Amino acid sequence: MKNEESIVEELKAIAPVFATLRQLEVYTVPNGYFEHLAGEITARINKESLFSQPQSNIFKIPEKYFETLPDAILSKVKFQQSDVVSELDQIAPSLNAISRKDVYQVPSGYFENFSVAKAKRKTATIISFSSTRKWISYAAAAVIAGVLLTGGFLYEMQRTSLDVSKELNKVSDKELNSYVDNSGVELNEENNTLDKDIYIKQNLKVVSDEDLQQYLKDSE
Amino acid sequence: MDDKELLYEFSQPLLKEKAFTAIIKKYQEKLYWHIRRMLVDHDDTNDVLQNMFIKVWKGLENFREDSQLFTWLYRIATNECLTFLEQRKKRTSVGLDDDESGLSNTIKADEGFDANKLEWKLQLAIQKLPEKQRLVFNLRYYDEMPYEEMSRVLDTSEGALKASYHHAAKKIEDFILNN
């Protein structure tokens, strides 16, 4: 107060008009300015301190992106140089411009949940109808082949076999005697008086059918 | 785990199932896409993939390792695909051309189908090819399989495969340029 009084006294001494105006305030202050001033100043200080720190990126990148980036770039470089690309450049260059990305969609979680549940189950033996038919057709072919072979064999046998007794009736006694003499069959002299027919028949029993057949053929 | 280790574990009774699961996890996606590009439909692909792995379960202990495991798996998957397509033809009494148009219709029915996109036109073109040519093209174009390995998968000479791929690529290019 003493100070203020001295100032007014001083001013009266200098400029008495000013001394009376000093106490009137002409500038206005926004309502509540001083109540919020401290908070605003503190917030500003904090803002300024964030900017001064290294900025964190707002954009997110895939995990381990930079660790895998060199390999990804290298594989693209290799792809461009790959045999497949250069080969296709020769054949159909426009196809190299098309993305090789698979266009078909896969249900979400498919690969994570994929399992082969059937692997452990014992599967029932399935007899394929077509394999049964195959065996039936093999059997049928075998039967037909057997019938044909057997028939052919029997026919051949019949054709070549001769009814010996029938053929013998066509041969004269003289021819038969001549055969017996020439075949080395010895006559028993004591049996000279025996019926020659009986004798011939008895001796013919030791002569084989093949020999007789051959004899008949030769005498034709 | 590499294939040798997987095969060894598969041969051990206590580890067999674990090894089998690991084999499925390792190769399921590649084999899935190989089959899917042939059959188009997901449900058909799932059936064939399951059947294929059942055969693997039954036959793996006899695998002689005279080829890569992956080649062997691919071979089974390919045969299963061809068998499936053959059986479907017999069931529906359709000729080859009708079967191709059936697959084309399946492609067009896919919810993601967009006739204006080149990738979808490519699929339509591929389904126009005969089955073997389709296989050759897919293996080379998508899987970048060397001809030597492809010859073991498809049991066809390398020369024949190269010629087949050449024809297939030309046909596809013509289809895309004219459609």
Chai-1 contact restraints between the chains, C-beta under 6 A:
chainA,res_idxA,chainB,res_idxB,connection_type,confidence,min_distance_angstrom,max_distance_angstrom,comment,restraint_id
A,V84,B,E144,contact,1.0,0.0,6.0,A-B,restraint_1
A,I91,B,H166,contact,1.0,0.0,6.0,A-B,restraint_2
A,I91,B,A169,contact,1.0,0.0,6.0,A-B,restraint_3
A,A92,B,A169,contact,1.0,0.0,6.0,A-B,restraint_4
A,A92,B,K170,contact,1.0,0.0,6.0,A-B,restraint_5
A,A92,B,E173,contact,1.0,0.0,6.0,A-B,restraint_6
A,S94,B,E173,contact,1.0,0.0,6.0,A-B,restraint_7
A,L95,B,E173,contact,1.0,0.0,6.0,A-B,restraint_8
A,I98,B,L118,contact,1.0,0.0,6.0,A-B,restraint_9
A,I98,B,L122,contact,1.0,0.0,6.0,A-B,restraint_10
A,S99,B,E119,contact,1.0,0.0,6.0,A-B,restraint_11
A,R100,B,Y142,contact,1.0,0.0,6.0,A-B,restraint_12
A,D102,B,W33,contact,1.0,0.0,6.0,A-B,restraint_13
A,V103,B,E119,contact,1.0,0.0,6.0,A-B,restraint_14
A,V103,B,W120,contact,1.0,0.0,6.0,A-B,restraint_15
A,Y104,B,R36,contact,1.0,0.0,6.0,A-B,restraint_16
A,Q105,B,G112,contact,1.0,0.0,6.0,A-B,restraint_17
A,F111,B,Q28,contact,1.0,0.0,6.0,A-B,restraint_18
A,F111,B,E29,contact,1.0,0.0,6.0,A-B,restraint_19
A,F114,B,Q28,contact,1.0,0.0,6.0,A-B,restraint_20
A,V116,B,Q50,contact,1.0,0.0,6.0,A-B,restraint_21
A,V116,B,F53,contact,1.0,0.0,6.0,A-B,restraint_22
A,K118,B,I54,contact,1.0,0.0,6.0,A-B,restraint_23
A,A119,B,I54,contact,1.0,0.0,6.0,A-B,restraint_24
A,A119,B,W57,contact,1.0,0.0,6.0,A-B,restraint_25
